[in-house]
Every structure is written in structure tokens, then in C-alpha cells.
Amino acid sequence: MRILLAEDDAMIGEVVLDALRAEGWAVDWVKDGAMAATALATGAYDLLLLDLGLPRQDGLTVLRALRADAGNANRRVPVLVATARDAVAERVAGLDAGADDYIVKPYDLDELLARVRALRRRADGRAEPEYAWGAVRVRPATREVTLAGRPVTLSAREWAVLEPLIARPGRVLSRQQLEEKLYSWRDDVSSNAVEVYIHGVRRKLGAGLIENQRGLGYRVPK
Ligand code: CA
């Protein structure tokens, strides 16, 4: 998935960026509210991690404008706001402005990642945190993958390609949509990268798990 991280604190930003990327997610990092608004108007995101105390435009203003902007493709993106420990009023205001969840700074990275996964599950309407297809079992929350009961290890990039597909079985994602979930602004993308990682998944889990929809993209069976 592709995440927009809006955080002005350089130290926190670096740590969070590394943690999210280590999960195989594509992350764009902006350091003020005006840049966040610009990114939201131009990119397609699966989640927004929004610090409420941002320069140039505070997080609440960014969030309210996003939720009110009928023409914005990210209008309904799940939003996780980060607030200071004693800022109860700020948390309430964040939730009232359309945030889906909040996390209190300084936060534990494992908690952050769990909240990110939970928000995505909710957004995808998946109550059942396991995907099963033939002999393949996938648990997104823990990234456990088994084939006929035997554990299979996927690389972070293979996982990044598989995850958005199993989030909504039956839905077709184009190569470009999958690329967007793999790479951030600063990455160079080789033209066949998606095919390479899909090949890797098929090699490990069987050729039928990810189906080609000719001219359209890829999907996993329902
Ligand atoms: Ca801040």
C-alpha cells in the first residue's frame, strides 16, 4: 500500500519512514501541512498518517479540507492522527474532523504498525483476517503465509504486491496501481518490477494465485 506520512519532526519522521518501508509499503513523507495538502491533491493513497502539530497548515485544517473536498480522490482515505500525550481536546477535534483513529506520541512502533494494519482491514471491509485459496493461507496481520500447511517466506516487495490484491479478492489492480504501492517519489522504478515480484509470488505459492486479466492487470480469485 501507499502511505502519506505528514510529520515535521525529522527524528520521528526518519524512524517512522524506515519502519513503514521495512513492512514493504511505499511511503511519501511531507514535513508541513501545505505539502500534505498538495500531495493529497495529486497522489493516490491508502492511508494518511497525520501529525496534528504541523507548520504552515496544521493537521486539523488539512484533515477538514480533505474530508470536505468532494473532488479529491483521497477524500475517504483512512486517517490516523498523531497527537501529544496531554492533548485530549486535540484528539477529540481530530476524530470529529474525520480521523479514523489516533495514536499518542511518543508511540511504540509496533503499536503504530498494528493500528495501520487494523485501519486498512477496516477500510477493506475485512472482518476475517485470513485469506484462503486452495492450499494457500495468508494472514495479513502477521504476514504468515502457508502452502499446504508449510510456512512460506515472501520478500517485503513480494508481500507489497500481494497485500493489496488479497485485501479485495476479485478486484483487478493495474500494473501501475501496484507500482504505486511499491514505490515512493524518490525511488527509480524499473519497467518490469511488478512482473518480477508477481513471478516471485507465483513461484512460491503456485501459478494460479495471482491471475492476469489481459490488458487490465492482476487479481486474486475470490
Ligand atoms: Ca509536529
Residues whose N, C-alpha, C, O or C-beta is under 5 A from the ligand:
A	BS01	CA	D8 D9 D51 G53 L54
